[in-house]
Amino acid sequence: MTGLIEPLPAGPLPPGVGAVLVVDTGAIIANWNLLRARHPGGAVAGVVKANAYGLGAAIVAPALHGAGCRHFFTAHLAEALAIRALVPGAMLAVLNGLPPDAASVFAAHDITPVLGSLSEIAAWSAAARRLGRKLPALLHIDTGMARLGLDAAELARLAGAPELLAGIDLRFVMTHLVASERPEDPLNALQRARFAAACAMLPAAPRSLANSSGIFLGAEFTSDLARAGAALYGINPMPGEKNPMRPVARLRARVIQVREIAAHAPVGYDATWRAARPSRIATVALGYADGWPFRLSGQGMAIFDGAPVPLVGRVSMDLTTYDVTDHPAIQAESWLEVIGPDLPPERIAAQAGTTPYEILTSLGARIVRLARAA
Ligand SMILES: *Cc1c(COP(=O)(O)O)cnc(C)c1O
């Protein structure tokens, strides 16, 4: 009896595993369906960059594909190659663009670059000529982010010389919103207007506009393809309002030891915490090397049997300590839940001074990821 709120999925865990991330694929699919209902008239792609925001692209991509998702985005070519076979027939696009000398790899594996400059367009067009067939691409227009995509000058040059796109099958023209989490920000409408003007200068093609939060900005932000990441994984696309998404991730860490310490005894590096009373301290196998934020030192918590358990002392590289004096059921081999419905990534991010995106994408390679189907 480990005191889990619900049991871990069946199947043997590697011996000595420190932490388990249980990924609810049924909740991911429910979230995808909710986003589709909020994005009428256009498809919703699954953004699975950064190992599907830390949850495991090998779990997430086939689950979405099985539900009917036919558009996927990664950031890197290597991420796309790793999941190409898991999403047969689907568009698999690379947001970071076409690196020099990579065109033949993209073409050979049916991976679609998001072209973000005139030189990338030239390289992809040349590859199409070399291969003697049309090659698919998305075209990224910068409407305010100033990271990737054609700027106004490049757009004007392309509009004046559409033959630069020879051999390119323009699957979508896309842009990326700067402030979609803040509906009141006038940048949203400005970007939408700039995007419409850019598309009017280019050959007719389907459009891709909203990310997760953009889907909730209203009907004007609907396009042929939304690109959703965070909301699929349960992160609230409307910060400050009730989260319409289902929670997806539960992170549980294993208690290695429970020890009794005397009143006034310190715990952990630099003795930042001292017991006020004779105490029981549980040491779990999760630390900042696993992406567990150091900033939670002395202020985080875990959940056991529905009750909060305070984190005490410093988060160290491989270990974190909790005061379990009031939880006699917690013993060695118990599991403490450190992310879950009662401890959403937003809550942890607020304590750690970061975004929920960073909390999930930081979760490290030592954590075992398990799928839990609905
Ligand atoms: C990461 C990313 C997305 C997904 O954004 P979410 O806020 O996670 O939905 C969409 N488009 C681009 C260009 C991105 O880089």
The ligand as a MOL file (V3000), in Angstrom:
LIG
                    3D

  0  0  0     0  0            999 V3000
M  V30 BEGIN CTAB
M  V30 COUNTS 15 15 0 0 0
M  V30 BEGIN ATOM
M  V30 1 C 5.3290 26.4930 -29.4510 0
M  V30 2 C 4.5630 27.0890 -30.5780 0
M  V30 3 C 3.1790 26.8920 -30.6780 0
M  V30 4 C 2.3640 26.2380 -29.5780 0
M  V30 5 O 2.1070 27.2120 -28.5980 0
M  V30 6 P 1.2070 26.8700 -27.2990 0
M  V30 7 O 1.1000 28.1690 -26.6060 0
M  V30 8 O 1.9680 25.8610 -26.5120 0
M  V30 9 O -0.0840 26.3360 -27.7920 0
M  V30 10 C 2.5390 27.3490 -31.8140 0
M  V30 11 N 3.2200 28.0130 -32.7810 0
M  V30 12 C 4.5380 28.2460 -32.7070 0
M  V30 13 C 5.2240 28.9860 -33.7940 0
M  V30 14 C 5.2570 27.8130 -31.5920 0
M  V30 15 O 6.5590 28.0680 -31.5000 0
M  V30 END ATOM
M  V30 BEGIN BOND
M  V30 1 1 1 2
M  V30 2 1 2 3
M  V30 3 2 2 14
M  V30 4 1 3 4
M  V30 5 2 3 10
M  V30 6 1 4 5
M  V30 7 1 5 6
M  V30 8 2 6 7
M  V30 9 1 6 8
M  V30 10 1 6 9
M  V30 11 1 10 11
M  V30 12 2 11 12
M  V30 13 1 12 13
M  V30 14 1 12 14
M  V30 15 1 14 15
M  V30 END BOND
M  V30 END CTAB
M  END
